[in-house]
């Protein structure tokens, strides 16, 4: 009998809740409906250390835009879902954002596997996807112009990294890559680059699963290959374990890794003797730009990672494009991004100035925190700098920015 | 494979991997033996233990041995509390319902930890030691110690089951709950003890995983598949079986990464389950029926 009592109470509560939500919803009528953007950063999983800041950057831009009057009088709302650095969760999140929240732009996908899974939903529903993922294959998808990528593609990244390694004297390299859409294309580029130099060779190539917790056998293979450099092409959790295992095994060669795989967290997790000498590289945000400095101030003058700089630009691009179009639909945003991202317009570095100029009927050219944000025909970014750093006693020392 | 050294190295690596899987697998089997449902929340308990040990070791400055004890006690207490509040009321609905609820419980525990400790990776306050080398075989001192801790904890459990009144009562309930009940053994109390021990061992094992790698809220979740495989291969409900199953899965995974492409390593867990269940459906040390 008790069971019936509970279900009746639950039903009553449910009905009450539904009535209340209608009442609250009713108040929104009469105003212009808000423009809704979807954020899909990795709040958990391997990208978890970056996702929350990426979301904060988006929310910051939206607050600033709303304070400046929104998109032609319409307020902007951000709905966020966690992609969990996992394609399944990413697709679930994207479906919810598109079908339920009716977003007109999606931004902030991080892992290439997630972006690849989410992209078809975006172009089928005719909304743009702004991403920080690097895999080459992403902009080669038949996306009809709906993908905008602020991260240089992995081919360019790996080629630049390989050139740097060769300049530093690397000849025999072992490529240890996490299972990802860029593992094979990275390997192709490395082969091409190292075969082209005297004595150069990619002496080993292993693709591993990201969720692994033990890498002893892989490290055995690295030791056996007698290489001068190991390229750890993975993510933070697995590269942390790998660095520890390499140290334990007494590997003395050069360790090279993307900057997202070794960061400040690594220094708190591993002793300095393990991390000393690790070299990282990454596309560098435009640290001298006004947009970057403002973002840094907004974050409380802490270090701003390149992904937050990029999502800051994602939100700004979407808002300014919608304002320029006078229409916040996905197609209108897609068609106007290039118009406000490049061209002869007045250069602006923040959303408020951009909105003011657009409202005054003037042309703008937005230069972001991540760089000049100029896109080519495929949706790839142009003109990014790279930054090389070496870990020394728990901090990074800049080797070069080129 | 080049020579016997490589084979021996793979075996050593496999035993190391297996020994950290062993305790969560034993915990899983211990709960299954008494309560007859697969409690996937051992993944969550392992993570809780890893974080409890981290707080004890890094924030309170306790040595690793005491931190492992803290991991055991906190994970056991959390496991018991979760069982009593969340899973026990669902028992009448059948084992499948409880098993599904235990998956939800893992997600809940994982997210509570994420809320408190955030996503960052954390390491214990331990020096990273260089490997010992014997005839070209690498053995890491920390990993060797972990094997020692795992064996000590498993031995303590075996001794408890074999030589104490409580252990006999637990085995009696596992063998035949109705008969044990008639003989005056309180099945409710035995269930609570089994859950406390099972969750505690999972927590202990979680911290061992962390000592070998580093911890984050997904620490337990990453290994749950291998842990489940170990328990099934060994024979669900058999505690020595879980220990043996963990070693089989550990060696199998390492062997596979040499023979197959490393990307297929997790497949070994499934292959081990498939192979063992085809030949011996009750598991290596399980009993028929």
Interface residues (C-beta under 8 A of the other chain):
Chain A: X43 X44 X45 X48 X49 X52 X179 X206 X207 X208 X209 X211 X212 X213 X214 X216 X217 X218 X220 X224 X236 X237 X240 X241 X244 X247 X248 X249 X250 X265 X266 X268 X269 X270 X271 X273 X274
Chain B: X2 X6 X9 X10 X13 X16 X17 X114 X119 X120 X121 X122 X123 X127 X128 X129 X130 X131 X138 X140 X142 X209 X212 X213 X214 X216 X217 X218 X222 X223 X253 X254 X257 X258 X261 X262 X263 X265 X266
